[in-house]
């Protein structure tokens, strides 16, 4: 007999949530030079978790001011990135930070047990899959490598937990985010978090649709011929 899933019904939440910790992992690095210093101007104690190329970009932006504000995700999780960046953010501590609820005692004990910390803001956009498929001479492995896994998971987790977390997928929303944080003294209100949920799920949904449509157009023989050895 299949076990019935127990739904956790949340009854108490905060309207205003302070953005103390942000996870930034973006393919489109436009306007990070504008965003990051402004975030730290609003909250000088804000911690930024980041990965790979995004981490290096932010480190360059901050220069000598990096200090306590920037942490490599692998240092936070104590798990090094796998070769080629295959696994970077798919970690238990990351998802506890995204999905835990403020007034859930069990969730708070999980955070304490693992050393995980709440993540209040995710800024993420995805590998350029569609753009990659249109490049001249592109091969199957380059296309397969641009199927983003960690990005959609982070976006979905942040959007699901709009009770506490805000998900930003479009650099065009940076200005509004900063204005909100300025107006609310470093906090996000519930209506703003909820207002970005639709955009987050449309972003990941459109991405999956593009991948699915591309894969249906590729003859199996073309995929097979891309590999010199199949055992």
N, C-alpha and C positions, 0 to 999 in steps of 0.2 A: 504494500500500500504506500503510495507516495505521501511523503511528509508535507504537511501544509506549512507554507511559509508564514512566519510571524511578522506582521507589519508593525514597525515601531511608530506609534502615533505621538508626534511632537505637540506639546501643549504650550510650552513657554519658549519664547524667542526674544531677541533684542531687535528693535527697529534699527538703531544705530550701532554699527560694528566698526571698531577701530581697525584700520589697516596697519597691522604691525609687521606682517610678513607677506611677501609677494614672491610668486614663482614666475619667472620670465623665461620663456623658451620659444623663440620666434624664427621662422624662416625669413619673413619680411622684416628686416631690421630698420625700416624707415622710421625716422623721428625718435629713435631711442635717445639721441643726443638731447632732445627736448624733454622727453618723458622722465628719464631717470633723475636728472638733477632737480626737476620740479617735485618729484615724489619725495626726495630727501629734504627738500626745502620745507615741505609741509610737515614731514615727520623725520627729523634728523636721526632718530633711533631705528628707523625701518630696516628690516633685514631683507635682502634680496637673494633668493636662491636661483641659480641659473646653471646652464649646461653648455658645453662645447663652444661653438662659435659665438653664441649669445653672451656667454660668460666673458669671453675674450673682448667682445665689443664693449660691454659695460665696464670692464676693467680699464679699458683704454679711455672711455669717457670720464671715469672718475679719477684716473691718474693717481696722484699721491693721496687722494681723499678716499681710497677704497676702504681702508680700515676695517671696522666691524660690520660694515653695511653689506658686503658682498661675500657670499659663500657658494662654493662649487657644490652642486647637488651630490656628487660622489663623496665629498668630504662630510656632508650632512648624513648621508645614508650609510657611510662606511662600506660602500660597494663601488668598486671602480667601473667605469663605463666599459662595455664590451667592445671588441674590435669593430671599427667602422661606425661606432655610435649606435650599435644594434639595440642595446638596452641601456637607457640612461635614467629615466624617471619612473619606470615601472617597478616601484618599490613600496613595501608595506607602510613605511614611515611617511612617504609622500601621500598615500591615499588615506591614511588616518588623519593627516593634516588637512586634507580636503573635505572629508566626509563626516568627521565627527561633529556632534552637536553640543553646544555650550552647556546645556542643562541636563545632559544625559550622564549620569554618574558612571555607568559602565564605560562609556566612551572616554571619559576623563581618566579613568583608571588605565585604559589601554594606552593613552598618551603617556601617562606617567611610567607605565611598565616598559615601554619601548624607547622612551626618550624622544618621541615624536612631538612636533610643535604644530599648533593650528596655523594653517595657511589661509589668509583672508582675501587674497586677490591672485588670479591667474591671468597672465597676459601671454597668449599663445596663438600662433597661426601655423599652418601646416606645410609640410614639404610640398614643393611646387610640382605635383604629379602631372597635371595637365600640360604645363609649360614644358616639362621634360619630354613628354611623348611627342611633342611637335618639333623637337630638335632634329636637325639633319644627322643621319648616321647613328642615331641613338640605338643602343642594344638592349636586349631583354633584361639584363642584370641591372643596368642603370634605371630602367623603368621600375623593376621590382623593388629596388632599393629606395625609391621615392614613394613607396606606400607607407605613409606615416601611421604608427601604432600608438606610441606614447602620447602624441599630441591630442588626437581625438579623445583618448581616455581622460586626460587632464581636463580638457574643455568640458566633457560630459559630466565629470565628477563635480567640477566647480559649479556648473549650471544646475545640476541636480540639487546641490546644497546651497541654493540661493538664500536659505534661511540665514546664512552667515558669510558665504563666499560670493565674490563677484567674478565673472568671466568676461574678459575682453579679447575679442578675436580680430578686431579691425583697428589699425592705427588711426583711422579717422575718428575713433571714439576717445582718443587720449585726451583731447582738450576738454571734453565734457567730464571725463573722469576726474581730471585735475580740478576743474571748477567745482565739482561736487565735493571733493575732499577739502578744498579750500573753504567752501561755504559751511561744511559740517565739521570743521576743525579736525580733519584727518579720519573721519568716519564715512561710511556709506549707509544711506537709508534703504530700508527694505524695498520701497517702490523702484529705486534705481537698479537694485540687484535683480529684481523680478523683470524689469523692463528689458534686460539684456539676455534673458534666458532664450527667447525665441531666436535671436540672432545667432547664439551659440549653437543651437541644435540645427538650424538651417545650414550653418557653416559646415558642420560635420556631416550632415545628411547629403548636401550637395557634393561634398568631397567623395563620399562612398559611392554615390551615383555615377560620378565621372569614372571612378576606377572600375566599377561593374560594367559600364558601357564600353570602356576600352577593352576589357578582357574578353567580352563577347565578340569583339571584332577581330581578334587575333586567331588565325588558324593554328591548331595544335602542332602541325608540322613545322610552322615557323618557330614556335617556342622550342620544340625538340631540336631543331637544327642549330639553335643558338649555343648548344653545349657540345663541346668536343668529345666529351666522354660521359656516357650514361651507363652505369653498371646495372 
